[in-house]
Structure formats: structure tokens, C-alpha cells
Amino acid sequence: MRQGESPSGVTCSATERVPAGRATRLLLALIVLLGLGVRLQGLDFLAPHLMEPDGLVVDYQLRALEGGGPEHRAHALYAYYPHLVARVAALVPTALVAEREPRTLAEHLDFAGRQRLRGRVAVALLSLLAIPLSFWLARRFLPDPWPLAAAAITAASPFTLWFAQQARPHAAAASFTLLAVCAAVVLRASGSWRAYAAAGLAAGLAVGALQNGVAALCAVGFAVLARVRADRWRAAAGALLITAVVAAFVAALYPFLFAEQARSGVAVDERGTLALSQHQVFLGLFNGRGFPVVWRSLEEYDPLLTVLSVLGMLAALVLILRGRSRLGPARAADLAVVLAYVLPYLVVIGLYQRTYQRFVLPLVPFLAVLAAFGLHATWRAASARSRWLGRAVAFLAVVACVAQFAWAFRLGAVRAAPDTIEQAARWIEEHVAPGTDRVDVMPGLDLPLSRTPASIERDAVLRDEQSTPWFRHLADPRRASIDAPAYDLALMDLIAHGARQRAHGDAYGFARSLTGRYAVVIAWPQRYRPALRAVREGLRGQFELVARFNPDDPDTGEDLPLAHQDDELPYTTPWALRILEARCVGPSVEIYRLR
């Protein structure tokens, strides 16, 4: 029996941990490398023609940090998220993600997406930090090699990977939140000045990565309180040190809170709305409706993690009921520090009605540790009955980790394939005469094609749209010429609210008023974007459908996009299961011949 393990198989109160063996360290390094691989595969999906919504925030902040003027710092996007991810993205060389002097269409597309890809690279790399941290945290409670299971589940979580390949800060923030909790565990056990400084640094990074990182202060504060009796005056001084370090991070990474023109801060208005930077938290919506979102997010995006986490909970319950959950005082205190973060954060996002899927990401590493505990407890129980039964459970644990990575690689392969919008663009290249045949395009479709000067000027309103990086690149007078045919693309008049109302009221008439030879539209699911759905119905009722590109294989006509997230889309097939049958990503795109 190894040091620190009780007869029940639950780690006890030994304060000195046995260093991880060489084989364990090599396996952990391999898991990290595999985690990097699944994050880089398909990293440029849907770029630059349909980028993730929040990715434009990091994009804008990055451009503001790299030479933007006062007008950039007064923009709402500048103050939407703290600037840690944008500052890390600024360290990513542009040469890693784009050609310096693009000539071909493919090179220009790479160049147009360089800012967003720098943000994605930064988030993908920062999300890797959660892998060794999950291993470290699991070793506080489990003997080797079971912490490797926690690391593998974290590394290959489809839920984490879904957002780790996007230029929004949530996956990166999950790593820093876990770092802060781990630093709090060390502080609780040590109480050295180095531990206080490390806890302050980790908490500052968590707060600087995302606003919800403030929840990590619960664990840090609990650890400080746990040191009061032993440290006395040093605990008070350490708390001041942590406060000072976190305040320094806030000053550096929330500069918009202190600017004269800032429109963002922390305040509560008379309607009970909490303003937090550019976010609004409606205090009247803490009604418990977020708990179904939490469960659905785990079930839909990461079913294997969900099942293993439930196994871990059941195993813990059995041990408690049998009176065999002897953690010992040190490990019990470590668990209390972890729960000081996990439980308050879970309660808050569970109570809030407008909780989004990505809010659940910080819980994934902790659930991975719980899942590893469930596997270990099952192995112990099986081994007590039969050596061969124990080996069978160990084999199944390895299979579960391999299956998690297989899921992750499948998601990367689907994202790496030509998406539906790219396929529609290739169809146009094969069937439409450049420069002469006009193509009417629904808003939201920034086709990755070169446009004629007249087409760019006609849709000049898109120059100010942060969500259309490809059109902004085409309209930039500084860009080099593109060695590719140019097409006469025309944006449908559906941007203004009044125009959408008219199109919705007379979809058939609107479809007949289009002047192009072809029309390219997104087929949205029912009860979603009714005006755009009406336009598509108007086209389908009068004109010939000549091409359709759907992410699913086979195409069942579901019209459910497979892109960045599904906060407002109807639930049908669980997303983690859908990627097993998908052939690519993107919305359902249809092309109609008008004349």
C-alpha cells in the first residue's frame, strides 16, 4: 500500500506527497501534447467568414492595444471583457497565423482572419494549463496513476474543446480559476509568504481573465481564514498582500474602469440590474432556472464526463454511508478549500436564469477529478472481489480516456473540413460568371470570395461591422490585389428593422424583388430569426433550389447550425453526439436560381 492511502482506498492525511514517478510524468506530458494537438486541429474553422460572436471583442481589444486611439478605448467592445487574453494574444506572432504578403484568395483569407486566429491561439494555449493542474489537484486525493485520468478527461473534454478553439476568454479563464483554487490549497497547507504571494498572483490572473474569476476569491479567502489561528498577524498581512496584488491586476487589465470616458463599472440601478463592465446581471432573474442549463450543458457537450462524474458522486455517497470516507484532517481541509469555490459558483450560475453554457466551463476540471475518483473507487471495490475484475475496471478506465480523446479528435476533424459556407462559395465559383451574374446574399453570410469594386461599394455599410472581418479586409484600400476572379455579390436589404418587417410581411414579394441571378441564404430552424426564415420560404415557394450544403451526414433537413454555440437554438441531438455524424461545421446554406 502506498504512502497516504488508507485501507479504504481514500487518501488520508499524510502531509508529504510522494513525487510522481518518471513514467507518470511522461504520461502526463503525453496527455498535454495530445491536448495541444486536439486544440490546434481545425483551429481556423469558419475563419474569417463566420467568426464566433464574442471573438470580435478580443479582436477589437487586440487592435486597440496595438495602436488604437482614444476612440477605440471609448468603444463598448474595449470594456466588454478584461484584457488578459487580448494581451496574451498580442504576444502571438502574426506570422504564425497568416502570410505577410498575401496574393491568392486562400492567402488573403488567412490574412483577414489573423487577428481572430491570434486570439484563438492564445485561448487554446492558455486552456492547456488546466490539464497539469487537474492532475495536481487529483493527486491531493487519489494515488497514482488515477490522477492521470483526471488530466486526460480535462485535456479531451469536448465541452472545453468546443470553446478552447474560440477567441473568447472562457476556456482560458477556467484554467486561471483552477490555478487560483490550487494556489488556495497550497496556501491553506503552507502559510508561507511565497504561498500568499502565489495565491494573490493566481487570483489576479483569474479576475483578469474574466469577470466571473472573482468567484475564485472565495477559495482564496477561505484558505486565508484557515491560516488565521496558525499565522495570526501574518495571515492579516498576507490578506493585504493578496488584495494589493489583485488590485494591481484589476488596474492593469480593467483600464476602462478608470478612464474618464468609461461607461462601464460596477453599479446597481433602481430596476435591480447589476452593471458589471458591459455586462448586465438582472437580480430579479435569480430564480433557479440556471440549474437545468448547467445539467444540459454537461449532458449535451460532454456526456462521458457527466456519466463518470455521477459515478464519482455515487461512490462518495456509498463511502459516506459506510463510514469509510476517512480523508484525514489535511485532505478534508483541501476538499473544503475546493468546495469553497465550487459550491458558491455552482449555486450562483444555477440560480441565474440567463446562465449560458460557457459559464459551466470552470467546473469541468473539478468534475474530471470527481470522475477520476469514481473510477478509482470502482476499481478498489472490484479489486477487493477479484484481481481480474479489478483489471477489467482499470482497462475500462483507459478505454474511457481513449474514447474522450477520440471524441475530441473527431470534433477537430469536423472543424478542419471545408465548412458549408466554403462549399457554397466553391459552387458559385463553378457555376456563376465572375463580374456579370449578380448573387443576392442573406445577411450573416460573408462568402469567402473576392468581390468586384462595385459590389464592395454597394455594401459599404458592412465596413463598420466588427462581425465581418472578410468584408472589412476586402474594403480596406491598403490591401494587396487578389489573384482570383471577383464576383458581384449583393447584400439583401434586410439589415434595418423596418426592412425585415416588410420582408416578413411579404416574403414572396421580397423574393421576387431580388435582382440577382442566384440567391444564397441560410436555412434557419423553426422559431428562430422569423424574418430570415420567411425570406427563405419565399424563395423556396417560387424558385428552384440548385444547391444545399448542410453540416450533417446524412442531411435530414433539420436546418440546425453546427457552429460556435447553441444558446438560443432548439435542442435535438446532443451536440457531442452530433459531431460523430457531422461531416463539417457551419449553417445550412441554400442556393436558389432566380432567373
N, C-alpha and C positions, 0 to 999 in steps of 0.2 A: 504494500500500500504506500502511495507516495505521500510526501510531506504535505500537510494541510488538508488531508482528506479524512473524513470521519467514516466509521463503518457503514453509515447510511449512504455514503457516496456524495454527501453535500459538503462543500468546502467549509472548514471550520475556521478558528480564529488565529491561525498562525499569521504572525505579522510579517515574516520574511517569505517572500515568494521564491520558489526555485526558478532560476533563469531558464528561459526557453532553450531547448536543445537545438543543435545545429540543423537537424532535419526539420524541426518545426519552423525555424527561422527561414529556411529555404522554401518551405511550402508556403509560408506567409508571403514571401517575396513573389513567388509564382502567382499567388492569388491576386496580389496587387497588379502585377503585369497583365494578367488576364482581365482584371477590372479596367485597366487602361485601354486594352485592346477593344473591349466592347464599347467603351465610351468614344473611341476615335472612329469606329466603323460607322459609316453613314452620318458623320457629324455635320456634313453640309446639306442635310436633307432640306428640301423645299427652299433652298437659298439660291438667289436672293429674291425670288418672285413671290413667296408666301411665307414671310418670317413670323415667328411667334409674337403675339401681341406685346408682351412685356419686354421682349428683346429690344424694342426700339428705345426703351428707357436707358439701358446700358449703352446702347449705340449713341444716343444723344449726349449722355454724360461723358462718354469717351471723347467725342468730338469737342465738347466744351472744355474738357481738361487739356486737350491738345491744341489749344489756341483760340478757343471761343471767347467772344467779347461779353460785355455786360448783358446784352440781350439774351445770350444763351443762359446766363446764370439767373435770369429773371423768368425763364420758361418753367412751366409746371413740371415738365419731364425731368428737369435738373434736380427737383426736390422730391421726386416720387419714391426713390429708394436711396439709402445711404450709399456712399461712393466706394466702398471697399472693392467690390467686384469690378467696377469700372477702372479703378487704379491698378488692379492686378491685370486686367485686360490690356491696359496701356503698356505693360511690360512684354506682351506677346508681340514679337516682330511681325510686321505686315508681310514680310517676305515668306513667312511660314504658311500663309493662307491665300496669297494672291500673287499674280505676276506683276512686276513693276511697270512694264510697258506692254499692255495687252494689245493684241491685234485681231485675233479671231473672236468669233462670238463667244466661244467657251471661255477664252481668257478674259473677256470683258465681264462675263457673268461672274467669274471668280473674283475679279477685281471689285465689282459692285457690292459683293457680299463680304468684303474683307473686314469691315468694322464689326458686323454681327458675328462673323466667324471668330474674330478675336475674343469676343465676349463668350462664345460657346467654348472655345479652347480653355479660357480661364475657369469657367464653371466646371467643365469636365475634370480639369486637373485638381481643382480645389475639392471636388466631391470625392476624390481618391483618399483624402485624409481620413474619412470615416472608416475605411477598411482596417488599417492597423489599430485605430482607436477602438473599434468594435472588438478586435482580438484582445487588446489590453484590458478592456473593461470585463470581458468574459473571463479572463484569467483571474480576476479578483474572486470569482465564484466557482469556476469549473477547472478541473485538472486537464492537462494536455492529453490528447490533441483536440478536445472538443471546442476550445475557443476558435480553432480554425474553421469550424462550421459556421460560427457567427460571422467571421470575416468573409467567408465565401458567400453566404446569404446576402450580406450587405453589399459586397462587390458586384453581385449579379442580379440584384433586385430589379425586376422590370419597372417597378414603380419609381425607384430612384433614377434608373437609366432614362426613363421617359422624360424627366426634367433635367437630368445632368447633361443632356445634349442640347440644351436650350440656353440662350443668353438671358436668362432671368435668374436672380440670385438664390432661389430657394434651395437647390441641391447643395450649393456651396455653403449657405447658411446652416444647413443641417450638420455639416462637418464641424463648423466652428461652435455650434451649440453643444455637440457631443464633446468637443475639446474642452469647453468650459465645465461641463459636468465631470469629466475625467480629472481636470485640474482641481475641482472641488473635492473629489475623492482623495486626491493626494494631500490637499490642504488639511482635510479632516484627520488624516493619519499622521501627518508630519508636523505641521505648525511652524516650519522654518520660514525665514524671511524669503528664501527662494520660492517656497510654496505659495506664500502670499502674493509675491510679485507675479508668479506664473498664473495664478488664479485671476489676478487683475488683467493681465495681458490676454488670457483666453476669453474672459468675459467681455473685454473691449472689442475683440475680434468678432464675437457673436453679435454684439449690439451693432457693430459697424457693418456687418454683412446684411442684416435685415432687421426691420423693426421688431419682429417677434423674438429676436435674440435676447430681448430684455428678460424673457422668462428664465433664461439660464441664471440670472442673478438670484433666483430662488434657491438653487442648489448651492451657489457660492455663499449666499447669506447663511444658509443652514450650516455649512461647513464652518464658517466663522463662529457662529453661535456654539457649535460643538467644541470649539477650541477655547472658549472663554474661561472655563474652570482651570484648564491646564496652563494657558498662556497669559491670562489676566491682561496686564497693560499692553502686551504685545498683540493680543487679539484686537484691542481697540486701535492701536497704531496700524496693524495690518488692514483693518477695515477702512481706515482713512487712505492707506496706500492704494487699495483696490478701487476706492471711489475716485481717487485722483487719476489713476490710470484709465478707468472707464470714461471719466470726464474728458481726458485728453483725446481719446478715440472719438468721442462724440463731437468735440470741437473740430477734429481733422476730417471726419467722414460725414458730418451733418453740417457743412458750412452754411447751407441755406437757412438754417435756423437762426443764424446770427447776422444775416445780410439785411441791409436797410430795406431792400425791395422785396424781402421774403414775404410770401403769402402763406407760408406753412409754418406750423409749430405744433404745440400741444395745447388744446383748449377744449372746453365743453360748452356748447351753446345752449340757448334756452329750450331747444327741442330735444335735449338729451343726446346730442350727437358729439362724439369724441373725434376731434380732428387730430390726426397723427401724420405729420408731413402732408402729403397729398392724399392720404387715405382717410376715409370716414368710417367710424365704428358706431353703429346705431345701438345705443344702450338698450333700447326697447326690444331689440331682437335677440336678447339672451333668453331664449325660451326652450332650449333643449333640442332644437331641430338640427343642430350640427352633428349630433351623435350618429344618426343614420348616414350622414355624409362620410364620417370617419370610417364606419364599418364598410360602406360601399366602396370607398376609395381603396381600402386594403383588399377587399374581395375582388374588385374589378381589375385592379392593376397588378396585384401580387398574390394570387390565390395560394401558392405554395407557402409563402411566408405566413399567410393568415392561418392556414391549417396547422403549421408547426408551432405558431405562437399559441394557438388554442391548446395544442398538446402540452406546451410548457405550462400554461395556466392550470390545466387539469393535473399535471404531475405535481406542481407546487401544492395544489389543494389536497391531493392524496397524502403528501408528506406531512402537511399541517394536521390533517385529521388523524394521522397515525402517530403524531408526536415525534416525528423523525426529522424535522426541519431545523436541526441544530447548526445554525450558521456560525455561532460564536459571536462575541461582542464586536470584534473588529469588522467582520464581514457584515454583520447586521447593521453596523453604523454606515458601512459603504452603501448598503442597499437603501438605507434611509436617505442618504445624500442623493442617490439616483432618483428615488421616488419623490424627493422634494422638488425636482424639476418635472418629471413625467406626469405625476398626478395633477398638479395645478394646470399644466399646459393642456392636458387632455380634457380636463373639466371646462376650461375656457373655450377651446375650439369646439367642444361638444355642445356647449350651451348656445353658441352663437349660430344663428340661422344662416348667415351668409358665409359660413366656412367653405373654403374651396379645397379641392383635392390636394393641391400642393401644400396646404397648411399642415397636412398629416406627415409630410416627409421627415421632419425631425424625429419622429417616433420610430422610424424604420430600424435604425441601428439597435435601439433598445429592444425592439421586438425580435431582432435577429439574435440577440443574446438570450432572450427568453426561449426562442426556438431551439437554440443550441442546448439550453438547459433541459428542454423537453426531450430532445434526442438522447442526451446523456442519462437522464433519469430512466428512460425506456430501456436503454442498454443495460443499466445497472440491474433493473428488475428482471430483464431477460437473462442476463448472465447468472443471476442467482438461481435460476431454474436449470439452465443448461449452457454449457460453453458454446455449443453450436448455435443455440438460439441467440446468444449474445453476439456471435459473429454475424449472424443474419441481420440483426438490427444495425450493427456497425456498417455492414455492406449497404443497407438501405439508406443510412445517413449519407454515405458517399454518393449514392445514386441521387439523392435529393439535391445535394450540392451541384452535381453534374447537370441535373435537369434544370436547375436555376440558371446555370451558365448557358445551357442550350437555348433557353428562353431568351436570354439576353442577346446571344449571337443572332438569333432569329430576328429580333427587333432591329438590330443593326443591319442585317441583310435586307430587310424590307425597306428600311430608310435609305439604304445605299442604291436601291434600284431606281431607274428613271420614274419620277412621280407622274401623276395623272396630268398635271399642267404641262410638264415637259413633253409628254406623249401627244397632248393636243397641239403643242407648238410644232412638233415634228410632222403631224398630219397636215397642218397648214403649209409647212414648207414643201410638202409633196403634192398638194392639191390646189394651192392658191397662187395666182400670178403676183409676184412682188411688185409693189408700187401701183398696181392698177385695180385689183379686186379689193374692195373695202371689206373689212371684217368688223362687225359690231361686237363689242366685248362687254360683258356684265361687270359692274364694279366689284372689286375683290379679286379679279383676275389680272395679274400683271404678267402677261405672257412673255416668256423669255425669248423674245425675238427682237431684231433690230427694227426700228420704226423710221418711216420717212420724216423729213423735216416738217412737212405739213401736218402729219399725224401728231408729232410732238407738240407743235404749236396749238393745235386744236384742243388738246387735253392738258394745256399748261396749268390748269388748276391742280394737277397732281404734283407739281413741283414742290409745293409746301407740305405734302403729305409725308410724314415720317414713316408711314407703313408701306411705302412703295419705293424701296431702295433701287430697284432696277430702273423704274421710270426716271427717278431723280438722277441716276447715272446717265441715262440717255439724254436728258435735258441739260446736263452740265456742259456749258460751252468749252470747258477746259479738256474734256475727254478726247482721246485719240479716235481716229476714224475706225469703224468696224468693218473688217473684211468679211461681209456677209450681206445677202440680199435684205433690203428694207421693205417693210410691209405697211400698208395703210390700215392701221388699227384705229378704231373709233370707240371711245368710251360711251356706253349708253347713258342717256340723260336720266340717271336715277340717283344722283348724289343728294340733291336737295330734298328736304322732307316733302314739299309740295309736289315735286315731280314723282316721288314714289307713291304718293296718294293717288295721283292721276293714273299712274301705270297700274296700280292695284285695282282701281275702279273700272278701268277699261283695258285689261291686259291684251285682248285680241287686237284692239285698235292700236295700242302701243307697239305690238309686234309688227303690225302692217306698216307702221310709220318708219321702221328701220330702213336705212338706205343702202346697207351693205349687201354683198352677195352671200355672205355667211354670217351667222351669229354664234358666238361662243358663250355659254352660260354655265353656271354652277347649279346642279340639281340639289336643292336643299331638302332635308327631311320635313315631314309634316309638322305644323305648328311652329315652324322656325323661319324667320325672315319672310313674312307673308307676301310682301310686295315683290320680292325677287322670285318667290315661288310662283306668284301669279304670272309674271313675265314668262317664266319657263313654260307654264301651262298654255299661255297664249301662243307661244311658238310651237309647242307640241301639237296643238289642235289645228294648226294651219299649214305647217311646213314639214319638209322631210328631214328626219333625223339621219344624218350621214355618218356620224361617229360618236361613240360614247366611251369614256375612259373612267373606270371605277377601280378603287383600290383592292376590292375583294376578288377572290378566285374560288368558286365562280361568282360572277356578278348576279346577285339575287334581286337587284333593283331596290336595295334598301336605302340608297342615297345618303348614307351616313358617312361624313368625312372621317378620315383617319389622318389626323394632322398633329396638333400640339396638345390639346386638352379637350375635355368634353363637359365643361361646367354647365352648359345650358342645353346640351343635346340630349335626346331621349336615350335611355339605356335599353339596349337589346342584348347583343352578345357581349360578354365581358371582354374588356379591352385586351387583357393578357392572352385570352384565348383567341381573340380575333386576329392577332398578329401571326398566329400559327397558320392561318389560312390566307392571309393577305399576300398580295404579290408586290405591293408598293404602298406609298402613302399619298395623301392628297384628297381633295374633294372629288365628288362625281362631276365630271366635266362632259358636257354635250355640245355637239356642233350641228347646227341646222342650216340647210341650204334655203336661202330666201328667194333667190331668183336665178 
